[in-house]
Each structure stands twice: as structure tokens, then as C-alpha cells.
């Protein structure tokens, strides 16, 4: 059962350095890797993530969003209750680890500036060719990252 969500109408989004906390690779470009996440997230959640990343200037500063405007921009209507599409999409982002509430605050959220690698279970949900491409991409990024690590 999903937790109940009560979102304020105005939200502060701050970029989160998730490398230490969540094991993402600091060299992994978010926008390129989003193509592998998109089939799992669906179009609305993918677009919401991209819009929130844009609001933070691609992870370089704080962003402020109005939940009602965000819902309308996504074509989700004006509803903001717990069963509204924008709320369900927000919860989906949180469930996938693409959004974290800032502890002891109200209306402040952290957005990872680097997407986590897909798990094996998630990879198995992709089309076989896309899963294979993700594995090649991951290997290439890790090889380049290894070249730049101090010995």
C-alpha cells in the first residue's frame, strides 16, 4: 500500500548529490541515461522528471515549482488531491528513487542530479535490445570513469 501524500501547492526542488548516498556514478549523464528509464517510468513521470531538472537549471541551483501550474503544463488537469494524477505521478517518482523529501521540512524535495543504474529486475522489463544497449552503455561509462580515477 502506498503512503498517503499531502503535497503543498508550492514546492522547492533542490539538486541532490546522490553519488555517496545512492551509489550512482558521478560521470553518468542524466539526460542520456533517461532513455533507459523512460519505458519503466512512462511518459508523464519521465516528462515530470525532465521538467523538475530544468527547474533546477540541470542540477545547478534550487528550483521553485507551483504544483498546479506543473499539473496543467503536463496536461494533468487542476486536481491536486491525493488521487489526482499529479500526486500519483509524484509518488511514482519517489517510489523509483527519483525524488526524496528533505527531512524535517515541508515542501522541500531533492532531485537526483544523476539517475541510478537500473537494477537487474528493471533491465529485464526493458525490450531485449534496449536492455543490451543499457549494458553496453554502462560498461562504456564505467570504462571512461575508470580512466579518469586517480591511481
Secondary structure by P-SEA (a helix, b strand, c coil): cccbbbbccbbbbbbbccccccccccccccccccccccccccaaaaaaaaaaaaaaccccbbbbbcaaaaaaaaccccccccccaaaaaaaaaaaacccccccccccbbbbbcccccccaaaaaaccaaaaaaaaaaaaaaaaaaaaaccc
